[in-house]
Amino acid sequence: MTYRLIAAAAGLILTGGLLTGIPLRAEVIEQVLVKVNGEIVSKSDFEQRLTSSLARPEYANAKTDFELQKAIGELTPDLILEAVDELLLIQRGRELNYSLSDAQFKEILENIKKQNNLTEEAQFQAALKQEGMTLADLRRNIERSMMISQVQSAEVTQKLSATEEEAREYFEAHRSDFTTPSEVMLREILIEVPASDRGVSVAQDEEAKAKAEDVRQRLLKGEPFPRLAAEVSSSASKANGGLIGPIHMDELAPQLQQLLGKLKVGELADVIRTTRGYQILKIESRTEVKSRTFEEARNDIGRRVIDGKSRAALQKYLDELRAQADIKWRNPELQRAYDQALAKRRQQAGVVAKPAA
């Protein structure tokens, strides 16, 4: 479904179902869904959020009115909560005098053009048009995102810290996260056993095994592995001299881990039977398991502990902004969706809602 079709469908359904009951006034161009400290979230703003979300892959197959209504019902609670939260953070950003300077916008604009290979101004303008945006829309979106990020950083993240006890508890509970498993680079030669609808011929199986044993002996006598792989291997790796990897040892089957674990770098394994035929493996290189100590991982641990705290801290901060805000709803159904999403978000963050005054 195209972007325009999704937008049209979202608008039709919003008008005909979810957002009914909004009073229409001749002097008001936008239909107001909610006012937050005097600033509005309009119907068209919310439709844009819905349109963007409906374009995601998990909703790409929603085509009938029923399917679209179901998708919109799933998306609406989180989207309306997101809209109000963003407005609260942006308003706080203005109070802190955050803004996007002309120089910052120009730098960001140049990076956008570079990353998207838009070397000509006409290309950039065409890309904006395709997204249904003007340059002013782009600047507004960038400034809003920047302000939200700055407020979250200054008012929430930067005020969080990880104590020594918290850091050590996290390290003990997540030691595997700070361990790099052993990796091997292998070379392989596969001698394939022909198969048919009737299965595998015993004679052909024995012939392939004998050929593999002969190739292994040639390797032991010093013939170059890459040359023999290119000459006799049935594996796609023959184009690369039989080279495969790097491979984490813990991702291999236990039997193969045991087999390779006995070999030194440069040694050949015995011929082994695989589903396709007979395989010869050589260890080209190996890195050993490396575990970082607490001191070596301290910075990473601190960031992870703070990241773990940030969801609850942000939710508490937003609750403080809500408590101080004047939020006026124009649509009871949307307010119920908002309350539903807020309760769910608090539960996920482990935040207990304060009783109403």
Secondary structure, 3 states (H helix, E strand, C coil): CCHHHHHHHHHHHHHHHHCCCCCCCCCCCCCEEEEECCEEEEHHHHHHHHHHHHCCHHHCCCCCHHHHHHHHHHHHHHHHHHHHHHHHHHHHHHHCCCCCCHHHHHHHHHHHHHHCCCCCHHHHHHHHHHCCCCHHHHHHHHHHHHHHHHHHHHHCHHHCCCCHHHHHHHHHHCHHHHEECCEEEEEEEEEECCEECCEECHHHHHHHHHHHHHHHHHHHCCCCHHHHHHHHCCCHHHHHCCEEEEEEHHHCCHHHHHHHHCCCCCCECCCEECCCEEEEEEEEEEECCEECCHHHHHHHHHHHHHHHHHHHHHHHHHHHHHHHCCEEECCHHHHHHHHHHHHHHHHHHCCCCCCCC
